[in-house]
């Protein structure tokens, strides 16, 4: 994951604008944040749904007219798809089949849009840190230098923050502590100390970005989580050893049970039933 900008080495890039931005996003997939245009997609689905509703009514009316027409060919349409599909165009008996084909094409568009929307809803929300990184990248003179203009310049601003999705959802499986560690603690660490010994990444042509490997960051967060979760029961036993008052012991047990539940909720991805079972045990 990219951290704050360090000192530039003065290298000059031949890339500008969108080519430069796309090179950055491809180098750091976790910063590849895009708008899902949720409102527009839903509006499109509503329009398609309305169109299909009208087509459905029209198709039912035509089918009813055919079945009640008394025509030897048209009365078979509701029972024999072959007769329907081979209806005579010259006699004007093919209206129902034309409407079926029109509805079929509209259904393809509607179903594809519906399934695409389902997949969009599965995409994760971007982390605050990664959103801040891309915002700063667009502002720094040696990087984006405010090259975006008009409405496109607002894509990553607060007005669209809830409409953004992350193509690389590295935090989907992380617990609350790990997300906070990635978004807040690591950035604070880099600003205070990390920049002193972390060199800018080699493949960054501007030499101004520092990278912390996700595997290393996750391993540190996981180690802290496991250590705290493992220490809490031992600490409770140690404290209870020095407490002789029964009422005080009960209070301490209750407090540590609550603390243990909170620890599991914050430092692990355990489900509610798993937390309840672990606390009860």
C-alpha positions as CSV (number, residue, x, y, z in Angstrom):
1,X,0.0,0.0,0.0
2,X,1.4,3.5,-0.9
3,X,2.2,5.8,2.0
4,X,2.8,9.6,2.0
5,X,5.1,11.2,-0.5
6,X,8.7,11.4,0.4
7,X,11.5,13.5,-1.2
8,X,11.5,13.6,-5.0
9,X,14.7,12.6,-6.8
10,X,14.1,15.1,-9.5
11,X,13.3,12.5,-12.2
12,X,11.0,13.8,-14.9
13,X,8.3,11.6,-16.4
14,X,7.3,11.7,-20.0
15,X,3.8,10.6,-19.1
16,X,1.1,13.1,-18.4
17,X,-2.6,13.2,-17.5
18,X,-4.6,10.0,-17.8
19,X,-1.7,7.8,-19.0
20,X,0.2,8.9,-15.9
21,X,-2.8,8.3,-13.7
22,X,-3.5,4.9,-15.2
23,X,0.2,3.9,-14.7
24,X,-0.1,4.9,-11.0
25,X,-3.3,3.0,-10.5
26,X,-2.0,-0.1,-12.1
27,X,1.2,0.0,-9.9
28,X,-1.0,0.3,-6.8
29,X,-4.2,-1.7,-7.5
30,X,-5.6,-0.8,-4.1
31,X,-5.9,2.8,-5.2
32,X,-7.9,1.9,-8.3
33,X,-11.1,3.5,-7.1
34,X,-14.0,4.1,-9.5
35,X,-17.6,5.5,-9.3
36,X,-20.3,2.8,-9.7
37,X,-22.8,5.5,-10.7
38,X,-25.3,3.8,-8.4
39,X,-28.2,6.3,-9.0
40,X,-27.8,6.2,-12.8
41,X,-27.6,2.4,-12.8
42,X,-30.8,2.1,-10.7
43,X,-32.5,4.7,-12.9
44,X,-31.6,2.7,-16.0
45,X,-33.0,-0.4,-14.4
46,X,-36.2,1.4,-13.6
47,X,-36.5,2.6,-17.2
48,X,-35.9,-0.9,-18.5
49,X,-38.4,-2.3,-16.1
50,X,-41.0,0.2,-17.2
51,X,-40.4,-0.6,-20.9
52,X,-40.7,-4.3,-20.2
53,X,-43.9,-3.7,-18.3
54,X,-45.4,-2.0,-21.3
55,X,-44.2,-4.7,-23.6
56,X,-45.7,-7.3,-21.4
57,X,-49.1,-5.6,-21.5
58,X,-48.9,-5.2,-25.3
59,X,-47.9,-8.8,-25.8
60,X,-50.8,-10.1,-23.6
61,X,-53.3,-7.9,-25.6
62,X,-52.0,-9.1,-28.9
63,X,-52.1,-12.8,-27.8
64,X,-55.7,-12.3,-26.6
65,X,-56.7,-10.8,-29.9
66,X,-55.1,-13.7,-31.8
67,X,-56.9,-16.3,-29.7
68,X,-60.2,-14.6,-30.1
69,X,-59.8,-13.8,-33.8
70,X,-61.5,-16.9,-35.2
71,X,-58.6,-17.1,-37.7
72,X,-57.5,-20.7,-38.2
73,X,-53.9,-19.7,-38.1
74,X,-53.9,-17.1,-35.3
75,X,-55.9,-19.2,-32.8
76,X,-53.0,-21.7,-32.7
77,X,-50.4,-19.1,-31.7
78,X,-50.9,-19.6,-27.9
79,X,-50.5,-23.4,-28.2
80,X,-48.0,-23.9,-31.0
81,X,-44.8,-21.8,-31.0
82,X,-43.9,-23.1,-34.5
83,X,-47.1,-21.7,-36.0
84,X,-46.4,-18.4,-34.1
85,X,-42.9,-18.1,-35.4
86,X,-43.9,-18.9,-38.9
87,X,-46.9,-16.6,-39.0
88,X,-47.6,-15.0,-42.4
89,X,-46.2,-11.5,-42.7
90,X,-48.3,-10.7,-45.7
91,X,-51.5,-11.4,-43.9
92,X,-50.4,-9.3,-40.9
93,X,-50.6,-12.3,-38.6
94,X,-47.0,-12.0,-37.3
95,X,-47.6,-9.1,-34.9
96,X,-47.4,-11.3,-31.8
97,X,-44.1,-12.9,-33.0
98,X,-42.7,-9.4,-33.7
99,X,-43.6,-8.4,-30.2
100,X,-42.1,-11.6,-28.7
101,X,-38.8,-10.8,-30.5
102,X,-38.8,-7.2,-29.3
103,X,-39.5,-8.3,-25.7
104,X,-36.8,-10.9,-25.9
105,X,-34.2,-8.4,-26.9
106,X,-35.3,-6.0,-24.1
107,X,-35.2,-8.8,-21.6
108,X,-31.5,-9.5,-22.5
109,X,-30.6,-5.9,-21.9
110,X,-32.6,-5.8,-18.6
111,X,-31.2,-9.1,-17.3
112,X,-27.6,-8.2,-18.1
113,X,-28.1,-4.8,-16.4
114,X,-29.6,-6.5,-13.4
115,X,-26.8,-9.0,-13.0
116,X,-24.2,-6.3,-13.5
117,X,-25.8,-4.3,-10.7
118,X,-25.6,-7.4,-8.4
119,X,-21.9,-7.6,-9.1
120,X,-21.4,-3.9,-8.5
121,X,-23.0,-4.2,-5.1
122,X,-20.5,-6.9,-4.2
123,X,-17.5,-4.5,-4.8
124,X,-16.0,-3.2,-1.6
125,X,-15.9,0.4,-0.4
126,X,-12.5,2.1,-0.6
127,X,-10.4,2.7,2.5
128,X,-10.1,6.2,3.7
129,X,-6.3,6.0,3.3
130,X,-6.3,4.9,-0.3
131,X,-8.9,7.6,-1.2
132,X,-6.7,10.2,0.5
133,X,-3.6,8.9,-1.4
134,X,-5.3,9.3,-4.8
135,X,-6.5,12.8,-3.9
136,X,-3.0,13.9,-2.9
137,X,-1.5,12.3,-6.0
138,X,-3.8,14.4,-8.2
139,X,-2.8,17.5,-6.4
140,X,1.0,17.1,-6.2
141,X,2.8,19.1,-8.9
142,X,5.1,16.3,-9.9
143,X,2.2,13.8,-10.3
144,X,-1.3,14.8,-11.2
145,X,-0.8,18.5,-10.9
146,X,-4.6,19.1,-11.0
147,X,-4.9,17.9,-14.6
148,X,-8.6,17.0,-14.2
149,X,-11.1,19.6,-15.3
150,X,-14.9,19.9,-15.0
151,X,-17.1,17.2,-13.6
152,X,-14.4,14.6,-13.8
153,X,-12.4,16.5,-11.2
154,X,-15.1,15.7,-8.7
155,X,-14.9,11.9,-9.0
156,X,-12.8,11.3,-5.9
157,X,-14.2,14.2,-3.9
158,X,-16.4,14.0,-0.8
159,X,-19.6,14.5,-2.9
160,X,-19.0,11.1,-4.6
161,X,-17.3,9.3,-1.7
162,X,-20.3,7.0,-1.0
163,X,-20.5,6.1,-4.7
164,X,-16.9,4.9,-5.0
165,X,-15.9,1.2,-5.2
166,X,-12.5,-0.5,-4.9
167,X,-11.5,-2.9,-7.6
168,X,-8.9,-4.5,-5.3
169,X,-10.7,-4.9,-2.0
170,X,-7.7,-5.9,0.2
171,X,-9.6,-5.0,3.4
172,X,-12.7,-7.1,2.8
173,X,-11.5,-9.9,5.1
174,X,-9.8,-7.6,7.7
175,X,-11.1,-7.0,11.2
176,X,-11.9,-3.6,12.6
177,X,-8.4,-3.2,14.2
178,X,-6.6,-4.2,11.0
179,X,-8.6,-1.6,9.0
180,X,-7.8,1.1,11.5
181,X,-4.2,0.0,11.5
182,X,-4.0,0.3,7.7
183,X,-6.0,3.6,7.4
184,X,-4.7,5.5,10.4
185,X,-1.9,4.1,12.4
186,X,0.4,3.2,9.5
187,X,0.0,6.7,8.0
188,X,0.8,8.3,11.4
189,X,3.8,6.0,11.8
190,X,5.2,7.0,8.4
191,X,4.8,10.7,9.1
192,X,6.6,10.4,12.5
193,X,9.2,7.8,11.9
194,X,8.8,5.6,8.8
195,X,9.9,8.2,6.3
196,X,13.4,8.2,7.9
197,X,14.2,4.6,6.9
198,X,11.8,3.8,4.1
199,X,13.2,4.6,0.7
200,X,11.0,5.7,-2.2
201,X,9.9,2.8,-4.4
202,X,12.3,1.9,-7.2
203,X,9.7,1.7,-10.0
204,X,8.2,5.1,-9.2
205,X,9.6,7.3,-11.9
206,X,9.1,10.4,-9.7
207,X,10.7,8.8,-6.7
208,X,8.3,10.4,-4.3
209,X,6.1,7.6,-3.0
210,X,6.9,5.1,-0.3
211,X,5.4,1.6,-0.3
212,X,4.6,-0.7,2.6
213,X,3.9,-4.2,1.4
214,X,0.4,-5.4,2.3
215,X,1.7,-8.8,3.3
216,X,4.1,-7.2,5.9
217,X,1.5,-4.8,7.2
218,X,-1.1,-7.5,7.5
219,X,1.3,-9.8,9.3
220,X,2.1,-7.0,11.9
221,X,-1.6,-6.3,12.4
222,X,-2.3,-10.0,12.7
223,X,0.5,-10.5,15.2
224,X,-0.8,-7.6,17.4
225,X,-4.3,-9.0,17.3
226,X,-3.3,-12.6,18.2
227,X,-1.0,-11.4,21.0
228,X,-3.7,-9.2,22.6
229,X,-6.4,-11.9,22.2
230,X,-4.1,-14.5,23.8
231,X,-2.9,-12.3,26.7
232,X,-6.3,-11.3,27.9
233,X,-7.4,-14.6,29.5
234,X,-3.9,-14.9,31.2
235,X,-4.1,-11.4,32.5
236,X,-7.6,-12.1,34.0
237,X,-6.2,-15.2,35.8
238,X,-3.3,-13.2,37.1
239,X,-5.5,-10.5,38.5
240,X,-8.0,-12.9,40.1
241,X,-5.1,-14.6,41.9
242,X,-4.5,-11.4,44.0
243,X,-8.2,-10.7,44.7
244,X,-9.8,-12.6,47.6
245,X,-13.1,-10.9,47.9
246,X,-15.8,-13.0,46.2
247,X,-17.9,-10.0,45.1
248,X,-14.9,-8.3,43.6
249,X,-13.9,-11.5,41.9
250,X,-17.3,-11.7,40.2
251,X,-17.1,-8.1,39.1
252,X,-13.6,-8.7,37.6
253,X,-14.8,-11.9,35.8
254,X,-17.7,-10.0,34.4
255,X,-15.5,-7.1,33.3
256,X,-12.9,-9.4,31.7
257,X,-15.7,-11.4,29.9
258,X,-16.9,-8.2,28.4
259,X,-13.4,-7.1,27.5
260,X,-12.8,-10.5,25.9
261,X,-16.0,-10.2,23.8
262,X,-15.0,-6.7,22.6
263,X,-11.5,-8.0,21.8
264,X,-12.9,-10.8,19.6
265,X,-15.2,-8.4,17.9
266,X,-12.5,-5.8,17.2
267,X,-9.5,-8.0,16.6
268,X,-11.0,-10.9,14.7
269,X,-13.7,-11.6,12.0
270,X,-15.6,-13.9,14.4
271,X,-19.3,-14.1,13.9
272,X,-21.7,-13.2,16.8
273,X,-22.4,-16.8,17.6
274,X,-18.7,-17.6,17.7
275,X,-18.1,-14.7,20.1
276,X,-20.9,-15.8,22.3
277,X,-19.6,-19.4,22.4
278,X,-16.1,-18.3,23.2
279,X,-17.2,-16.0,25.9
280,X,-19.5,-18.6,27.5
281,X,-16.7,-21.1,27.5
